[in-house]
């Protein structure tokens, strides 16, 4: 299982793969679908907006997500990442 930083963009995953999104920031990060689409939501689970807990000590907050089974370019918005919201949304996810 791969780990991906929730605040990074242009990361790749394999279709149907379960990935751990990690948050290295001292505050929680909210992940939400892009409105309007495209890009479309990349995950089958969770199926809607969710939060990634803040880093505690040296331990990043994590949430497991499952990528869609259809290859393509997808995306999501974040709130709480450094530099949000200027020019950092949407985060791009490439499913292969």
C-alpha positions as CSV (number, residue, x, y, z in Angstrom):
1,X,0.0,0.0,0.0
2,X,1.3,3.4,-1.0
3,X,1.5,6.5,1.2
4,X,0.7,9.9,-0.5
5,X,0.8,13.3,1.0
6,X,-2.7,14.7,1.0
7,X,-1.3,18.2,0.2
8,X,0.7,17.1,-2.8
9,X,-0.5,17.2,-6.4
10,X,0.1,15.2,-9.5
11,X,0.5,11.9,-7.8
12,X,-0.2,8.6,-9.4
13,X,-1.9,5.4,-8.3
14,X,-3.1,2.2,-9.8
15,X,-6.8,1.6,-10.4
16,X,-8.6,0.0,-7.4
17,X,-5.5,0.6,-5.2
18,X,-5.9,1.4,-1.5
19,X,-3.7,4.3,-0.5
20,X,-2.9,6.0,2.8
21,X,-3.3,9.7,2.5
22,X,-1.0,11.3,5.1
23,X,-1.1,14.8,6.6
24,X,2.2,16.2,7.9
25,X,0.7,19.5,9.0
26,X,-0.1,20.5,12.6
27,X,-3.8,21.2,11.6
28,X,-6.4,18.9,10.0
29,X,-7.0,19.0,6.3
30,X,-10.4,18.7,4.7
31,X,-10.6,16.9,1.3
32,X,-13.6,17.6,-0.9
33,X,-14.9,17.0,-4.4
34,X,-14.2,19.7,-7.1
35,X,-17.2,21.8,-7.9
36,X,-17.8,22.2,-10.8
37,X,-16.3,19.0,-12.2
38,X,-14.0,18.1,-14.0
39,X,-11.8,16.9,-12.5
40,X,-13.9,14.1,-11.1
41,X,-13.6,12.6,-7.6
42,X,-10.8,9.9,-7.7
43,X,-12.0,7.7,-4.8
44,X,-14.6,4.9,-4.5
45,X,-14.1,5.1,-0.8
46,X,-14.8,7.5,0.9
47,X,-17.4,8.6,-1.6
48,X,-17.6,12.2,-0.4
49,X,-15.7,14.9,1.5
50,X,-13.6,13.7,4.5
51,X,-11.0,15.0,6.9
52,X,-7.4,13.9,7.4
53,X,-6.4,14.4,11.1
54,X,-3.5,16.7,12.1
55,X,0.0,15.5,12.7
56,X,0.5,14.6,16.4
57,X,4.2,14.8,17.5
58,X,6.1,13.0,14.7
59,X,3.1,10.9,13.6
60,X,1.3,12.1,10.6
61,X,-2.5,11.9,10.5
62,X,-3.7,9.3,8.0
63,X,-6.9,8.2,6.2
64,X,-7.2,5.2,3.9
65,X,-8.8,5.8,0.5
66,X,-9.5,3.5,-2.4
67,X,-8.9,4.7,-6.0
68,X,-11.5,4.2,-8.8
69,X,-11.1,1.4,-11.2
70,X,-11.2,3.6,-14.3
71,X,-7.8,5.0,-15.5
72,X,-7.8,8.8,-16.0
73,X,-7.0,12.1,-14.5
74,X,-9.0,13.0,-11.4
75,X,-8.8,15.6,-8.7
76,X,-9.8,16.9,-5.3
77,X,-9.8,20.1,-3.3
78,X,-8.1,20.6,0.0
79,X,-8.6,23.1,2.8
80,X,-5.9,23.4,5.5
81,X,-2.8,22.7,3.5
82,X,0.0,25.3,3.5
83,X,-0.7,27.9,0.9
84,X,-4.4,27.1,0.6
85,X,-6.5,28.2,-1.1
86,X,-4.4,30.1,-3.6
87,X,-3.6,28.3,-6.8
88,X,-3.1,24.9,-5.1
89,X,-6.5,23.4,-5.9
90,X,-7.4,21.1,-7.4
91,X,-4.9,18.4,-6.5
92,X,-4.4,16.1,-9.5
93,X,-4.5,12.3,-9.2
94,X,-3.6,10.2,-12.2
95,X,-5.0,6.6,-12.1
96,X,-3.2,4.1,-14.3
